[in-house]
Amino acid sequence: MEAALAAPEVQPQARLIGRRLGQRRAESLAVIPFSGVLGFLSAAGSETEARAFRAWKTEPAGWFRFSTDAGFRTLVLTGAPRFLRPNFLNQLVLERGERLGGLRPTPGANRGSKP
């Protein structure tokens, strides 16, 4: 009877925290935070459900936060109120209780070098 009342072991969550930044115009060097960005975090494999988040539209703009289990994750940031090239951060390795903060993806971060 006691075994049926035992609670499952609670595992600490890993956290991803960051801010989506970009240029207002292509020729501009100034970087600004984008508001209303959609974020999706997914584990490896087809038997998982992605978690979604919309970045704040008020101050501080562009911040996102995900809590997830340990393992390999893919983060996609896209869909602001204006055109926004998506960012894909693949193979993020998260440990239990880890806090991965200070992520600041920008549009050029996911482009390869030209030959």
KOLGU-4560 file (N, C-alpha, C; in nm, 3 decimals, padded with zeros to 5 digits):
<recs>
<n_xx: 00.082 n_yy: -00.120 n_zz: 00.000 ca_xx: 00.000 ca_yy: 00.000 ca_zz: 00.000 c_xx: 00.086 c_yy: 00.126 c_zz: 00.000 mol: A seq: 1 type: MET>
<n_xx: 00.196 n_yy: 00.122 n_zz: 00.072 ca_xx: 00.283 ca_yy: 00.240 ca_zz: 00.078 c_xx: 00.345 c_yy: 00.274 c_zz: -00.056 mol: A seq: 2 type: GLU>
<n_xx: 00.375 n_yy: 00.172 n_zz: -00.137 ca_xx: 00.437 ca_yy: 00.197 ca_zz: -00.267 c_xx: 00.343 c_yy: 00.275 c_zz: -00.358 mol: A seq: 3 type: ALA>
<n_xx: 00.213 n_yy: 00.254 n_zz: -00.347 ca_xx: 00.117 ca_yy: 00.324 ca_zz: -00.431 c_xx: 00.109 c_yy: 00.473 c_zz: -00.396 mol: A seq: 4 type: ALA>
<n_xx: 00.143 n_yy: 00.508 n_zz: -00.274 ca_xx: 00.136 ca_yy: 00.647 ca_zz: -00.230 c_xx: 00.265 c_yy: 00.724 c_zz: -00.254 mol: A seq: 5 type: LEU>
<n_xx: 00.371 n_yy: 00.655 n_zz: -00.294 ca_xx: 00.500 ca_yy: 00.721 ca_zz: -00.314 c_xx: 00.494 c_yy: 00.812 c_zz: -00.437 mol: A seq: 6 type: ALA>
<n_xx: 00.543 n_yy: 00.932 n_zz: -00.423 ca_xx: 00.546 ca_yy: 01.028 ca_zz: -00.534 c_xx: 00.664 c_yy: 00.997 c_zz: -00.624 mol: A seq: 7 type: ALA>
<n_xx: 00.649 n_yy: 01.019 n_zz: -00.754 ca_xx: 00.763 ca_yy: 00.999 ca_zz: -00.844 c_xx: 00.873 c_yy: 01.100 c_zz: -00.812 mol: A seq: 8 type: PRO>
<n_xx: 00.995 n_yy: 01.062 n_zz: -00.844 ca_xx: 01.108 ca_yy: 01.151 ca_zz: -00.818 c_xx: 01.097 c_yy: 01.276 c_zz: -00.906 mol: A seq: 9 type: GLU>
<n_xx: 01.113 n_yy: 01.391 n_zz: -00.847 ca_xx: 01.105 ca_yy: 01.518 ca_zz: -00.919 c_xx: 01.244 c_yy: 01.554 c_zz: -00.970 mol: A seq: 10 type: VAL>
<n_xx: 01.253 n_yy: 01.581 n_zz: -01.100 ca_xx: 01.379 ca_yy: 01.619 ca_zz: -01.161 c_xx: 01.383 c_yy: 01.770 c_zz: -01.183 mol: A seq: 11 type: GLN>
<n_xx: 01.497 n_yy: 01.834 n_zz: -01.156 ca_xx: 01.505 ca_yy: 01.978 ca_zz: -01.181 c_xx: 01.497 c_yy: 02.008 c_zz: -01.331 mol: A seq: 12 type: PRO>
<n_xx: 01.436 n_yy: 02.118 n_zz: -01.364 ca_xx: 01.420 ca_yy: 02.160 ca_zz: -01.503 c_xx: 01.542 c_yy: 02.240 c_zz: -01.550 mol: A seq: 13 type: GLN>
<n_xx: 01.571 n_yy: 02.232 n_zz: -01.679 ca_xx: 01.671 ca_yy: 02.318 ca_zz: -01.741 c_xx: 01.596 c_yy: 02.440 c_zz: -01.794 mol: A seq: 14 type: ALA>
<n_xx: 01.664 n_yy: 02.556 n_zz: -01.796 ca_xx: 01.600 ca_yy: 02.679 ca_zz: -01.844 c_xx: 01.681 c_yy: 02.743 c_zz: -01.954 mol: A seq: 15 type: ARG>
<n_xx: 01.612 n_yy: 02.792 n_zz: -02.057 ca_xx: 01.672 ca_yy: 02.871 ca_zz: -02.165 c_xx: 01.617 c_yy: 03.011 c_zz: -02.154 mol: A seq: 16 type: LEU>
<n_xx: 01.706 n_yy: 03.108 n_zz: -02.146 ca_xx: 01.663 ca_yy: 03.247 ca_zz: -02.130 c_xx: 01.744 c_yy: 03.332 c_zz: -02.228 mol: A seq: 17 type: ILE>
<n_xx: 01.677 n_yy: 03.424 n_zz: -02.297 ca_xx: 01.749 ca_yy: 03.509 ca_zz: -02.390 c_xx: 01.663 c_yy: 03.621 c_zz: -02.443 mol: A seq: 18 type: GLY>
<n_xx: 01.714 n_yy: 03.686 n_zz: -02.547 ca_xx: 01.646 ca_yy: 03.800 ca_zz: -02.607 c_xx: 01.672 c_yy: 03.799 c_zz: -02.757 mol: A seq: 19 type: ARG>
<n_xx: 01.567 n_yy: 03.818 n_zz: -02.838 ca_xx: 01.581 ca_yy: 03.819 ca_zz: -02.984 c_xx: 01.616 c_yy: 03.959 c_zz: -03.031 mol: A seq: 20 type: ARG>
<n_xx: 01.731 n_yy: 03.972 n_zz: -03.094 ca_xx: 01.780 ca_yy: 04.101 ca_zz: -03.141 c_xx: 01.792 c_yy: 04.101 c_zz: -03.293 mol: A seq: 21 type: LEU>
<n_xx: 01.792 n_yy: 04.219 n_zz: -03.352 ca_xx: 01.810 ca_yy: 04.230 ca_zz: -03.496 c_xx: 01.826 c_yy: 04.374 c_zz: -03.539 mol: A seq: 22 type: GLY>
<n_xx: 01.845 n_yy: 04.394 n_zz: -03.669 ca_xx: 01.862 ca_yy: 04.527 ca_zz: -03.725 c_xx: 01.728 c_yy: 04.580 c_zz: -03.773 mol: A seq: 23 type: GLN>
<n_xx: 01.705 n_yy: 04.709 n_zz: -03.752 ca_xx: 01.581 ca_yy: 04.771 ca_zz: -03.799 c_xx: 01.579 c_yy: 04.776 c_zz: -03.951 mol: A seq: 24 type: ARG>
<n_xx: 01.693 n_yy: 04.808 n_zz: -04.013 ca_xx: 01.708 ca_yy: 04.809 ca_zz: -04.158 c_xx: 01.832 c_yy: 04.730 c_zz: -04.194 mol: A seq: 25 type: ARG>
<n_xx: 01.835 n_yy: 04.675 n_zz: -04.314 ca_xx: 01.947 ca_yy: 04.590 ca_zz: -04.355 c_xx: 02.081 c_yy: 04.665 c_zz: -04.352 mol: A seq: 26 type: ALA>
<n_xx: 02.080 n_yy: 04.793 n_zz: -04.387 ca_xx: 02.206 ca_yy: 04.869 ca_zz: -04.392 c_xx: 02.247 c_yy: 04.926 c_zz: -04.257 mol: A seq: 27 type: GLU>
<n_xx: 02.163 n_yy: 04.911 n_zz: -04.157 ca_xx: 02.191 ca_yy: 04.968 ca_zz: -04.025 c_xx: 02.281 c_yy: 04.876 c_zz: -03.943 mol: A seq: 28 type: SER>
<n_xx: 02.367 n_yy: 04.936 n_zz: -03.864 ca_xx: 02.453 ca_yy: 04.859 ca_zz: -03.774 c_xx: 02.393 c_yy: 04.851 c_zz: -03.633 mol: A seq: 29 type: LEU>
<n_xx: 02.294 n_yy: 04.934 n_zz: -03.606 ca_xx: 02.232 ca_yy: 04.935 ca_zz: -03.474 c_xx: 02.146 c_yy: 04.809 c_zz: -03.455 mol: A seq: 30 type: ALA>
<n_xx: 02.158 n_yy: 04.748 n_zz: -03.338 ca_xx: 02.083 ca_yy: 04.626 ca_zz: -03.306 c_xx: 01.975 c_yy: 04.663 c_zz: -03.205 mol: A seq: 31 type: VAL>
<n_xx: 01.851 n_yy: 04.618 n_zz: -03.232 ca_xx: 01.738 ca_yy: 04.647 ca_zz: -03.143 c_xx: 01.669 c_yy: 04.517 c_zz: -03.105 mol: A seq: 32 type: ILE>
<n_xx: 01.598 n_yy: 04.513 n_zz: -02.992 ca_xx: 01.521 ca_yy: 04.393 ca_zz: -02.957 c_xx: 01.389 c_yy: 04.389 c_zz: -03.035 mol: A seq: 33 type: PRO>
<n_xx: 01.349 n_yy: 04.270 n_zz: -03.078 ca_xx: 01.222 ca_yy: 04.252 ca_zz: -03.148 c_xx: 01.117 c_yy: 04.206 c_zz: -03.050 mol: A seq: 34 type: PHE>
<n_xx: 00.999 n_yy: 04.265 n_zz: -03.059 ca_xx: 00.889 ca_yy: 04.224 ca_zz: -02.971 c_xx: 00.794 c_yy: 04.131 c_zz: -03.046 mol: A seq: 35 type: SER>
<n_xx: 00.715 n_yy: 04.056 n_zz: -02.972 ca_xx: 00.616 ca_yy: 03.968 ca_zz: -03.033 c_xx: 00.674 c_yy: 03.851 c_zz: -03.109 mol: A seq: 36 type: GLY>
<n_xx: 00.795 n_yy: 03.810 n_zz: -03.076 ca_xx: 00.860 ca_yy: 03.698 ca_zz: -03.145 c_xx: 00.802 c_yy: 03.566 c_zz: -03.095 mol: A seq: 37 type: VAL>
<n_xx: 00.775 n_yy: 03.474 n_zz: -03.187 ca_xx: 00.730 ca_yy: 03.340 ca_zz: -03.150 c_xx: 00.851 c_yy: 03.249 c_zz: -03.133 mol: A seq: 38 type: LEU>
<n_xx: 00.851 n_yy: 03.173 n_zz: -03.026 ca_xx: 00.958 ca_yy: 03.077 ca_zz: -03.002 c_xx: 00.901 c_yy: 02.937 c_zz: -02.987 mol: A seq: 39 type: GLY>
<n_xx: 00.972 n_yy: 02.838 n_zz: -03.042 ca_xx: 00.933 ca_yy: 02.698 ca_zz: -03.030 c_xx: 01.055 c_yy: 02.619 c_zz: -02.985 mol: A seq: 40 type: PHE>
<n_xx: 01.038 n_yy: 02.539 n_zz: -02.882 ca_xx: 01.145 ca_yy: 02.455 ca_zz: -02.830 c_xx: 01.100 c_yy: 02.311 c_zz: -02.842 mol: A seq: 41 type: LEU>
<n_xx: 01.183 n_yy: 02.227 n_zz: -02.903 ca_xx: 01.144 ca_yy: 02.087 ca_zz: -02.926 c_xx: 01.260 c_yy: 01.995 c_zz: -02.893 mol: A seq: 42 type: SER>
<n_xx: 01.225 n_yy: 01.879 n_zz: -02.838 ca_xx: 01.324 ca_yy: 01.775 ca_zz: -02.812 c_xx: 01.348 c_yy: 01.695 c_zz: -02.939 mol: A seq: 43 type: ALA>
<n_xx: 01.457 n_yy: 01.620 n_zz: -02.941 ca_xx: 01.487 ca_yy: 01.535 ca_zz: -03.056 c_xx: 01.385 c_yy: 01.422 c_zz: -03.065 mol: A seq: 44 type: ALA>
<n_xx: 01.348 n_yy: 01.387 n_zz: -03.185 ca_xx: 01.256 ca_yy: 01.275 ca_zz: -03.204 c_xx: 01.117 c_yy: 01.321 c_zz: -03.242 mol: A seq: 45 type: GLY>
<n_xx: 01.041 n_yy: 01.228 n_zz: -03.297 ca_xx: 00.907 ca_yy: 01.261 ca_zz: -03.345 c_xx: 00.799 c_yy: 01.238 c_zz: -03.240 mol: A seq: 46 type: SER>
<n_xx: 00.833 n_yy: 01.182 n_zz: -03.126 ca_xx: 00.732 ca_yy: 01.152 ca_zz: -03.024 c_xx: 00.728 c_yy: 01.258 c_zz: -02.915 mol: A seq: 47 type: GLU>
<n_xx: 00.767 n_yy: 01.381 n_zz: -02.948 ca_xx: 00.766 ca_yy: 01.489 ca_zz: -02.850 c_xx: 00.679 c_yy: 01.604 c_zz: -02.900 mol: A seq: 48 type: THR>
<n_xx: 00.636 n_yy: 01.685 n_zz: -02.809 ca_xx: 00.554 ca_yy: 01.801 ca_zz: -02.843 c_xx: 00.636 c_yy: 01.928 c_zz: -02.817 mol: A seq: 49 type: GLU>
<n_xx: 00.638 n_yy: 02.015 n_zz: -02.915 ca_xx: 00.714 ca_yy: 02.139 ca_zz: -02.900 c_xx: 00.644 c_yy: 02.232 c_zz: -02.801 mol: A seq: 50 type: ALA>
<n_xx: 00.723 n_yy: 02.312 n_zz: -02.730 ca_xx: 00.669 ca_yy: 02.414 ca_zz: -02.641 c_xx: 00.678 c_yy: 02.547 c_zz: -02.712 mol: A seq: 51 type: ARG>
<n_xx: 00.576 n_yy: 02.629 n_zz: -02.696 ca_xx: 00.570 ca_yy: 02.758 ca_zz: -02.765 c_xx: 00.572 c_yy: 02.872 c_zz: -02.664 mol: A seq: 52 type: ALA>
<n_xx: 00.623 n_yy: 02.987 n_zz: -02.709 ca_xx: 00.631 ca_yy: 03.106 ca_zz: -02.625 c_xx: 00.629 c_yy: 03.228 c_zz: -02.715 mol: A seq: 53 type: PHE>
<n_xx: 00.562 n_yy: 03.334 n_zz: -02.674 ca_xx: 00.567 ca_yy: 03.461 ca_zz: -02.746 c_xx: 00.641 c_yy: 03.562 c_zz: -02.660 mol: A seq: 54 type: ARG>
<n_xx: 00.744 n_yy: 03.624 n_zz: -02.718 ca_xx: 00.823 ca_yy: 03.723 ca_zz: -02.645 c_xx: 00.736 c_yy: 03.844 c_zz: -02.611 mol: A seq: 55 type: ALA>
<n_xx: 00.772 n_yy: 03.912 n_zz: -02.505 ca_xx: 00.696 ca_yy: 04.028 ca_zz: -02.459 c_xx: 00.696 c_yy: 04.139 c_zz: -02.562 mol: A seq: 56 type: TRP>
<n_xx: 00.583 n_yy: 04.211 n_zz: -02.570 ca_xx: 00.574 ca_yy: 04.328 ca_zz: -02.657 c_xx: 00.606 c_yy: 04.455 c_zz: -02.581 mol: A seq: 57 type: LYS>
<n_xx: 00.603 n_yy: 04.449 n_zz: -02.448 ca_xx: 00.635 ca_yy: 04.566 ca_zz: -02.366 c_xx: 00.779 c_yy: 04.555 c_zz: -02.317 mol: A seq: 58 type: THR>
<n_xx: 00.824 n_yy: 04.653 n_zz: -02.246 ca_xx: 00.960 ca_yy: 04.650 ca_zz: -02.192 c_xx: 00.974 c_yy: 04.543 c_zz: -02.087 mol: A seq: 59 type: GLU>
<n_xx: 01.077 n_yy: 04.468 n_zz: -02.083 ca_xx: 01.185 ca_yy: 04.461 ca_zz: -02.183 c_xx: 01.142 c_yy: 04.378 c_zz: -02.302 mol: A seq: 60 type: PRO>
<n_xx: 01.149 n_yy: 04.434 n_zz: -02.420 ca_xx: 01.104 ca_yy: 04.366 ca_zz: -02.542 c_xx: 01.198 c_yy: 04.253 c_zz: -02.581 mol: A seq: 61 type: ALA>
<n_xx: 01.139 n_yy: 04.151 n_zz: -02.643 ca_xx: 01.218 ca_yy: 04.044 ca_zz: -02.702 c_xx: 01.265 c_yy: 03.933 c_zz: -02.610 mol: A seq: 62 type: GLY>
<n_xx: 01.235 n_yy: 03.938 n_zz: -02.483 ca_xx: 01.283 ca_yy: 03.835 ca_zz: -02.390 c_xx: 01.201 c_yy: 03.709 c_zz: -02.405 mol: A seq: 63 type: TRP>
<n_xx: 01.267 n_yy: 03.594 n_zz: -02.395 ca_xx: 01.197 ca_yy: 03.465 ca_zz: -02.395 c_xx: 01.254 c_yy: 03.378 c_zz: -02.284 mol: A seq: 64 type: PHE>
<n_xx: 01.174 n_yy: 03.280 n_zz: -02.240 ca_xx: 01.216 ca_yy: 03.187 ca_zz: -02.135 c_xx: 01.143 c_yy: 03.054 c_zz: -02.155 mol: A seq: 65 type: ARG>
<n_xx: 01.218 n_yy: 02.946 n_zz: -02.156 ca_xx: 01.163 ca_yy: 02.811 ca_zz: -02.166 c_xx: 01.215 c_yy: 02.728 c_zz: -02.049 mol: A seq: 66 type: PHE>
<n_xx: 01.130 n_yy: 02.645 n_zz: -01.993 ca_xx: 01.170 ca_yy: 02.543 ca_zz: -01.895 c_xx: 01.148 c_yy: 02.408 c_zz: -01.961 mol: A seq: 67 type: SER>
<n_xx: 01.245 n_yy: 02.318 n_zz: -01.949 ca_xx: 01.238 ca_yy: 02.190 ca_zz: -02.019 c_xx: 01.316 c_yy: 02.083 c_zz: -01.944 mol: A seq: 68 type: THR>
<n_xx: 01.302 n_yy: 01.960 n_zz: -01.987 ca_xx: 01.380 ca_yy: 01.851 ca_zz: -01.932 c_xx: 01.520 c_yy: 01.852 c_zz: -01.991 mol: A seq: 69 type: ASP>
<n_xx: 01.609 n_yy: 01.773 n_zz: -01.934 ca_xx: 01.744 ca_yy: 01.761 ca_zz: -01.985 c_xx: 01.744 c_yy: 01.689 c_zz: -02.120 mol: A seq: 70 type: ALA>
<n_xx: 01.846 n_yy: 01.715 n_zz: -02.201 ca_xx: 01.860 ca_yy: 01.647 ca_zz: -02.330 c_xx: 01.890 c_yy: 01.743 c_zz: -02.443 mol: A seq: 71 type: GLY>
<n_xx: 01.883 n_yy: 01.690 n_zz: -02.565 ca_xx: 01.908 ca_yy: 01.771 ca_zz: -02.685 c_xx: 01.781 c_yy: 01.846 c_zz: -02.721 mol: A seq: 72 type: PHE>
<n_xx: 01.794 n_yy: 01.975 n_zz: -02.755 ca_xx: 01.679 ca_yy: 02.058 ca_zz: -02.789 c_xx: 01.710 c_yy: 02.141 c_zz: -02.914 mol: A seq: 73 type: ARG>
<n_xx: 01.604 n_yy: 02.179 n_zz: -02.985 ca_xx: 01.613 ca_yy: 02.272 ca_zz: -03.098 c_xx: 01.523 c_yy: 02.391 c_zz: -03.066 mol: A seq: 74 type: THR>
<n_xx: 01.577 n_yy: 02.512 n_zz: -03.081 ca_xx: 01.503 ca_yy: 02.634 ca_zz: -03.055 c_xx: 01.483 c_yy: 02.708 c_zz: -03.188 mol: A seq: 75 type: LEU>
<n_xx: 01.359 n_yy: 02.746 n_zz: -03.217 ca_xx: 01.327 ca_yy: 02.824 ca_zz: -03.337 c_xx: 01.262 c_yy: 02.954 c_zz: -03.292 mol: A seq: 76 type: VAL>
<n_xx: 01.312 n_yy: 03.066 n_zz: -03.341 ca_xx: 01.255 ca_yy: 03.198 ca_zz: -03.313 c_xx: 01.212 c_yy: 03.260 c_zz: -03.446 mol: A seq: 77 type: LEU>
<n_xx: 01.084 n_yy: 03.300 n_zz: -03.455 ca_xx: 01.031 ca_yy: 03.352 ca_zz: -03.581 c_xx: 00.904 c_yy: 03.433 c_zz: -03.556 mol: A seq: 78 type: THR>
<n_xx: 00.849 n_yy: 03.490 n_zz: -03.663 ca_xx: 00.714 ca_yy: 03.544 ca_zz: -03.666 c_xx: 00.685 c_yy: 03.671 c_zz: -03.590 mol: A seq: 79 type: GLY>
<n_xx: 00.768 n_yy: 03.770 n_zz: -03.600 ca_xx: 00.735 ca_yy: 03.900 ca_zz: -03.539 c_xx: 00.625 c_yy: 03.967 c_zz: -03.619 mol: A seq: 80 type: ALA>
<n_xx: 00.571 n_yy: 04.079 n_zz: -03.570 ca_xx: 00.467 ca_yy: 04.150 ca_zz: -03.645 c_xx: 00.513 c_yy: 04.196 c_zz: -03.784 mol: A seq: 81 type: PRO>
<n_xx: 00.640 n_yy: 04.196 n_zz: -03.809 ca_xx: 00.694 ca_yy: 04.227 ca_zz: -03.943 c_xx: 00.775 c_yy: 04.105 c_zz: -03.988 mol: A seq: 82 type: ARG>
<n_xx: 00.826 n_yy: 04.108 n_zz: -04.112 ca_xx: 00.903 ca_yy: 03.994 ca_zz: -04.161 c_xx: 01.024 c_yy: 03.973 c_zz: -04.071 mol: A seq: 83 type: PHE>
<n_xx: 01.048 n_yy: 03.849 n_zz: -04.037 ca_xx: 01.162 ca_yy: 03.814 ca_zz: -03.953 c_xx: 01.218 c_yy: 03.682 c_zz: -04.001 mol: A seq: 84 type: LEU>
<n_xx: 01.345 n_yy: 03.683 n_zz: -04.041 ca_xx: 01.410 ca_yy: 03.559 ca_zz: -04.081 c_xx: 01.422 c_yy: 03.469 c_zz: -03.958 mol: A seq: 85 type: ARG>
<n_xx: 01.376 n_yy: 03.344 n_zz: -03.966 ca_xx: 01.380 ca_yy: 03.256 ca_zz: -03.848 c_xx: 01.523 c_yy: 03.224 c_zz: -03.806 mol: A seq: 86 type: PRO>
<n_xx: 01.541 n_yy: 03.206 n_zz: -03.677 ca_xx: 01.667 ca_yy: 03.157 ca_zz: -03.621 c_xx: 01.645 c_yy: 03.013 c_zz: -03.577 mol: A seq: 87 type: ASN>
<n_xx: 01.737 n_yy: 02.925 n_zz: -03.612 ca_xx: 01.734 ca_yy: 02.786 ca_zz: -03.567 c_xx: 01.860 c_yy: 02.762 c_zz: -03.485 mol: A seq: 88 type: PHE>
<n_xx: 01.843 n_yy: 02.724 n_zz: -03.360 ca_xx: 01.954 ca_yy: 02.685 ca_zz: -03.276 c_xx: 01.940 c_yy: 02.536 c_zz: -03.251 mol: A seq: 89 type: LEU>
<n_xx: 02.023 n_yy: 02.456 n_zz: -03.320 ca_xx: 02.015 ca_yy: 02.311 ca_zz: -03.314 c_xx: 02.112 c_yy: 02.253 c_zz: -03.213 mol: A seq: 90 type: ASN>
<n_xx: 02.079 n_yy: 02.135 n_zz: -03.166 ca_xx: 02.165 ca_yy: 02.058 ca_zz: -03.078 c_xx: 02.207 c_yy: 02.134 c_zz: -02.953 mol: A seq: 91 type: GLN>
<n_xx: 02.111 n_yy: 02.202 n_zz: -02.891 ca_xx: 02.137 ca_yy: 02.263 ca_zz: -02.761 c_xx: 02.134 c_yy: 02.150 c_zz: -02.659 mol: A seq: 92 type: LEU>
<n_xx: 02.242 n_yy: 02.130 n_zz: -02.588 ca_xx: 02.250 ca_yy: 02.022 ca_zz: -02.489 c_xx: 02.225 c_yy: 02.082 c_zz: -02.351 mol: A seq: 93 type: VAL>
<n_xx: 02.122 n_yy: 02.034 n_zz: -02.285 ca_xx: 02.085 ca_yy: 02.087 ca_zz: -02.154 c_xx: 02.093 c_yy: 01.978 c_zz: -02.048 mol: A seq: 94 type: LEU>
<n_xx: 02.152 n_yy: 02.010 n_zz: -01.935 ca_xx: 02.160 ca_yy: 01.919 ca_zz: -01.822 c_xx: 02.052 c_yy: 01.954 c_zz: -01.721 mol: A seq: 95 type: GLU>
<n_xx: 02.021 n_yy: 01.861 n_zz: -01.631 ca_xx: 01.920 ca_yy: 01.888 ca_zz: -01.526 c_xx: 01.965 c_yy: 02.005 c_zz: -01.440 mol: A seq: 96 type: ARG>
<n_xx: 01.875 n_yy: 02.099 n_zz: -01.419 ca_xx: 01.904 ca_yy: 02.214 ca_zz: -01.335 c_xx: 01.989 c_yy: 02.322 c_zz: -01.400 mol: A seq: 97 type: GLY>
<n_xx: 02.030 n_yy: 02.302 n_zz: -01.524 ca_xx: 02.114 ca_yy: 02.400 ca_zz: -01.592 c_xx: 02.032 c_yy: 02.523 c_zz: -01.631 mol: A seq: 98 type: GLU>
<n_xx: 02.096 n_yy: 02.639 n_zz: -01.626 ca_xx: 02.035 ca_yy: 02.765 ca_zz: -01.670 c_xx: 02.121 c_yy: 02.821 c_zz: -01.781 mol: A seq: 99 type: ARG>
<n_xx: 02.071 n_yy: 02.811 n_zz: -01.903 ca_xx: 02.143 ca_yy: 02.862 ca_zz: -02.019 c_xx: 02.086 c_yy: 02.999 c_zz: -02.049 mol: A seq: 100 type: LEU>
<n_xx: 02.154 n_yy: 03.102 n_zz: -02.006 ca_xx: 02.105 ca_yy: 03.239 ca_zz: -02.019 c_xx: 02.191 c_yy: 03.320 c_zz: -02.112 mol: A seq: 101 type: GLY>
<n_xx: 02.140 n_yy: 03.438 n_zz: -02.145 ca_xx: 02.217 ca_yy: 03.530 ca_zz: -02.228 c_xx: 02.215 c_yy: 03.496 c_zz: -02.376 mol: A seq: 102 type: GLY>
<n_xx: 02.121 n_yy: 03.410 n_zz: -02.420 ca_xx: 02.111 ca_yy: 03.381 ca_zz: -02.563 c_xx: 02.065 c_yy: 03.506 c_zz: -02.635 mol: A seq: 103 type: LEU>
<n_xx: 02.138 n_yy: 03.547 n_zz: -02.737 ca_xx: 02.102 ca_yy: 03.666 ca_zz: -02.814 c_xx: 02.114 c_yy: 03.634 c_zz: -02.963 mol: A seq: 104 type: ARG>
<n_xx: 02.023 n_yy: 03.551 n_zz: -03.014 ca_xx: 02.030 ca_yy: 03.518 ca_zz: -03.157 c_xx: 02.000 c_yy: 03.638 c_zz: -03.244 mol: A seq: 105 type: PRO>
<n_xx: 02.075 n_yy: 03.653 n_zz: -03.351 ca_xx: 02.056 ca_yy: 03.760 ca_zz: -03.448 c_xx: 02.040 c_yy: 03.697 c_zz: -03.587 mol: A seq: 106 type: THR>
<n_xx: 01.987 n_yy: 03.769 n_zz: -03.686 ca_xx: 01.960 ca_yy: 03.709 ca_zz: -03.817 c_xx: 02.079 c_yy: 03.643 c_zz: -03.884 mol: A seq: 107 type: PRO>
<n_xx: 02.197 n_yy: 03.697 n_zz: -03.872 ca_xx: 02.313 ca_yy: 03.639 ca_zz: -03.939 c_xx: 02.375 c_yy: 03.522 c_zz: -03.866 mol: A seq: 108 type: GLY>
<n_xx: 02.327 n_yy: 03.492 n_zz: -03.747 ca_xx: 02.390 ca_yy: 03.389 ca_zz: -03.665 c_xx: 02.373 c_yy: 03.248 c_zz: -03.721 mol: A seq: 109 type: ALA>
<n_xx: 02.269 n_yy: 03.223 n_zz: -03.801 ca_xx: 02.247 ca_yy: 03.088 ca_zz: -03.850 c_xx: 02.285 c_yy: 03.072 c_zz: -03.996 mol: A seq: 110 type: ASN>
<n_xx: 02.358 n_yy: 03.168 n_zz: -04.053 ca_xx: 02.402 ca_yy: 03.157 ca_zz: -04.191 c_xx: 02.544 c_yy: 03.103 c_zz: -04.196 mol: A seq: 111 type: ARG>
<n_xx: 02.570 n_yy: 03.016 n_zz: -04.290 ca_xx: 02.705 ca_yy: 02.964 ca_zz: -04.310 c_xx: 02.790 c_yy: 03.063 c_zz: -04.387 mol: A seq: 112 type: GLY>
<n_xx: 02.920 n_yy: 03.039 n_zz: -04.392 ca_xx: 03.007 ca_yy: 03.129 ca_zz: -04.468 c_xx: 02.994 c_yy: 03.098 c_zz: -04.617 mol: A seq: 113 type: SER>
<n_xx: 03.012 n_yy: 03.200 n_zz: -04.699 ca_xx: 03.002 ca_yy: 03.182 ca_zz: -04.843 c_xx: 03.136 c_yy: 03.129 c_zz: -04.896 mol: A seq: 114 type: LYS>
<n_xx: 03.129 n_yy: 03.038 n_zz: -04.995 ca_xx: 03.256 ca_yy: 02.983 ca_zz: -05.049 c_xx: 03.329 c_yy: 03.086 c_zz: -05.132 mol: A seq: 115 type: PRO>
</recs>
